[in-house]
Amino acid sequence: MRYYLGIDGGGTKTTCVVGDETRVLARVTTGPSNIVRVGEDRARESLHGCVQQACAAAGITPAQIERTCVGGSGAGRPELANIFRSILAEILATPIVVVGDMEIALQAAFDTGPGVVVIAGTGSIAYGRNEEGKTARAGGWGFAVGDEGSAHWIGRAAVIAVLRAADESYEATASNQKSLLAEALCGVWQVDSLIDLARRANSNPPPDFAALFPALASSSQEVATQILMQAGRELARIAALVMCRLSAADDQGMVRVAMTGSVFGHAPLVRETFYNELRRLDARAEVIPTIVEPVEGALQMARSSAAGN
C-alpha cells in the first residue's frame, strides 16, 4: 500500500490529510504555519504536529509516506519553499513538493483543467488557468497593502468602523460606551475600552485582525453587513480581473469560478454579494456553490508527483 500526504498551511490553521491511491484515510488540523506571519518556530510546531497526528490517525508512521505536497501562503517563493521543505524533512524522508496555496486550491477545484479560484481566508488572492494552460493572478499582496476581502481585512475594517463611530458620537466617546459590535471586538482581544482596542490595533507586531472575523460574520448590525458586502465586492473584483486576463473580450464561453477559505465558508452574505457582483462585472462567470478544500488538491498533487516520479 502506498501512502501520500497533502498539507495546506495557512495563516490561521494548518490542515493535513493522509491518503492512499484512492481514499482519504485521515484529516487533522493544527495551528498556523504561515512562516512570514508566525515565524519558523511556530510553523515547525504546527507542521510537525499536523503530520504526526494525521499519520497516527491513519495508523501509519511518517516513514511510510511515499510523497508529500505542501501548499502554503507565499510558499511559491524559493526562499520560503526551502524553509517549508527543510522543516518537513526533519520528520519525513519522502520527496516533498512545495507550491503556493493558490496552486493546491486550483488543483482541488478543477484538477488540471481551466477555471478561476478565489481564496478568502486570513489573506486573499484570485488565481486561474485557461484552456491553453496560461495562468494569471490578482490580489494577494499581503495584509499591509492588500488582501482585500480577507479575514484580516474584514477585522481591520471593523476596528476602523467602530472607532470612527465613536468619534461621531460625543456621548459614546465621553462615556466610553460601546456598540454591540465594539463589545464583541473588545471581547475577542480581551480589552476593556475603545482606547485599549485602538492601542491593540496599533501595536507592533500587528495583532491578529483575522481573529475578529467571526464577530463580524455573526453580527446583525448594519456596519457589519456593510463590511461583509464590501468584502464580497472586493473578492469579485479580483476574480473578474483574472477572468479578463485569461480570455479575450469577445470570448462568450462560460468561466468556472470556485471559492475557498473561511470567509466564504462562514459568511453567506460574502458569498451572495460575491456571486451577484461577479455576475454583474462579467456575465460569463459560472460560480460553483460548494466551498473547495485546498488540502485535497495537495493530496492530488502528491499522488501525481509519485506517478510522474
C-alpha positions, -999 to +999 in steps of 0.1 A: +000+000+000+013+035-009+006+065+013+006+101+004+005+133+024-012+166+015-008+198+036-025+232+034-005+256+055-023+289+063-021+320+085-048+307+109-046+269+106-027+240+090-047+211+076-030+177+068-045+147+050-031+112+046-044+091+017-037+060-003-042+058-041-079+065-039-090+073-004-085+099+023-075+080+054-071+108+080-075+145+083-061+167+111-060+205+117-034+223+139-023+259+143-009+284+118+022+277+096+025+309+075+062+314+081+061+352+074+033+358+099+042+334+127+079+326+123+097+294+118+093+280+153+055+283+153+053+270+118+075+240+127+053+232+157+021+233+136+036+213+106+052+186+128+021+182+149-001+180+119+019+154+101+024+132+132-012+134+143-025+126+108-002+096+104-012+083+138-049+087+129-043+068+096-025+040+115+009+045+098+042+062+106+057+092+087+084+069+074+057+051+053+047+082+034+058+080-003+052+116-015+043+148+002+029+181-012+025+212+008+008+244-003+013+275+017+008+312+015+039+326-001+054+292-004+059+296-041+089+319-033+121+298-034+134+310+000+101+301+018+098+269-002+132+258+011+122+266+047+090+246+044+109+217+028+136+218+055+111+218+083+092+188+069+124+169+061+131+168+098+103+142+102+098+130+066+121+111+044+097+114+015+103+137-016+085+170-007+068+192-033+062+228-021+038+251-040+017+282-033-017+278-016-034+291-047-019+262-068-034+235-045-067+254-044-069+255-082-060+218-083-087+209-058-113+229-078-105+219-114-078+192-114-057+202-144-085+219-162-093+256-167-110+278-141-106+306-115-103+301-078-107+329-052-091+323-018-105+344+011-090+332+044-066+351+065-054+366+032-070+368-002-060+361-038-076+351-072-058+326-094-068+310-127-058+289-157-073+289-192-076+261-218-041+268-231-026+264-197-018+302-192-022+313-156-030+347-141-034+361-106-048+392-089-046+404-053-025+385-027-002+415-020-002+409+018-021+423+048-002+456+050-011+468+015-038+445+001-056+412+008-090+430+004-119+408+014-098+386+036-105+378+073-076+402+082-091+430+060-125+424+075-113+425+111-092+457+104-122+473+087-144+465+117-120+482+142-118+513+120-156+514+117-163+512+155-137+538+163-150+561+137-185+557+150-172+566+185-157+598+171-190+607+155-209+603+188-197+626+216-218+608+243-203+574+233-168+588+233-171+607+266-186+578+285-166+551+266-198+533+257-195+507+230-218+493+204-226+456+204-200+451+176-174+470+196-182+450+226-177+418+206-143+430+192-131+440+226-141+406+239-121+388+212-090+408+220-097+408+257-095+446+262-119+467+282-122+500+263-122+516+229-089+532+238-074+498+245-089+485+213-071+512+193-039+506+212-040+469+204-048+476+167-017+499+165+007+476+184+038+461+169+039+434+157+004+438+144-024+420+162-045+391+149-071+411+130-084+378+114-095+366+148-121+394+147-138+380+116-162+356+134-176+385+154-185+402+120-199+371+105-223+366+134-233+402+138-266+416+125-255+453+129-256+474+098-219+482+100-210+445+099-234+440+070-218+468+050-182+455+057-191+419+046-208+431+015-178+452+006-156+422+012-177+403-014-174+431-039-136+432-034-133+395-040-155+397-071-132+425-084-100+403-083-119+373-098-131+395-127-096+407-133-082+372-136-111+362-159-103+392-182-066+383-183-072+347-193-097+352-221-103+376-250-130+402-246-152+387-273-150+351-258-185+343-248-177+309-232-186+304-195-157+305-170-160+283-139-152+302-107-146+284-073-145+298-038-123+286-009-114+299+026-130+307+059-146+340+048-166+322+021-172+293+043-186+312+073-202+343+058-232+336+035-235+373+028-200+375+014-208+345-009-241+361-021-225+395-027-195+379-044-218+360-068-240+390-076-211+414-081-191+390-102-220+382-125-225+420-129-189+425-137-186+395-161-217+375-171-195+346-182-188+337-146-203+303-135-198+303-097-195+268-082-216+269-050-196+244-029-166+256-010-133+240-022-109+222+002-074+231-010-058+203+010-075+178-013-055+195-042-023+190-022-031+153-018-038+150-056-005+167-064+014+143-041-002+114-059+006+128-093+042+136-084+047+100-074+031+088-107+054+110-127+084+103-105 
